[in-house]
Amino acid sequence: MEVHAALARLSRNRLLALFTAVLAELSLIRVPAEAEADTAAVHGKIADAVLAGDASLARHRMSRHLRALAP
């Protein structure tokens, strides 16, 4: 969940950063070891879009990531 906290901090939204930190502490979601590399790659692509200032691409990548996690 570190990437989520980092993205929240980058938003400069203190409430979002706090909420994300609390959620990370309480979360029961864990990435299976066999999926860690894929998850890290997706998180990296989202972070790249955020750092590039491309909100549309970041939003698109985040939406795809969240849809892939849905049951």
N, C-alpha and C positions, 0 to 999 in steps of 0.2 A: 504494500500500500504506500510505499515511499513516494512513488511517482505521483500518486494522487495528491499527497501533501505538498509536493514540490509544485505541481500545477496550481494548486490553490494559493500557495504563497506568491507565485508569479502573477496571479490575478490582482494582487494587492488589495484583496477583499478580506479584511481581518476576520469577519464573521464566517466566511466560507472556509478560511484556513483553520479556524477553531473547530468548526463543524466537521471538517474532513479529518482532523487529528483525533477528535473524539470517536468518530465513526470507525477509523482505522483501529483504535484500541478495542472497540466493542465488536468488531467484525469477526464473523466465523468463517468468512470466505478465505480459502487458501488455494493457491494455484498448485495443481499437481506437478510433481517434479518433471514429468515428461512434457508438460506444456510451458515450462518456465522460459525456454528460449523463444518460443513463438510469442508469448505474452510480452516479454522484454522487447522484442522487435516492434510489436504493435505500439507499446508505450513509447518507444523511441520515435516512431513516426509521428505520433500525436505531439510529443514534446517538440520535435523539429518544426512542425507547423506553427505551434505556439511561439516558439523562439523566433521564427521567421516573420511573425506578425500576420500570418495568414489565418484569420479567424474562421473564414468559411471552410478552409481545408481542415483545420483543427476540429471544427464542429462535425464535419463529415466523417472524419476518422474516428472521433469519439462515438458518434452514433453507430457506426459499423461495429465498433468494439463492443458497445453495450448490447446491440442486437445479437451478436455472436454469443454473448453470455446468457441470454434469456433461455429459459427452459423450453 
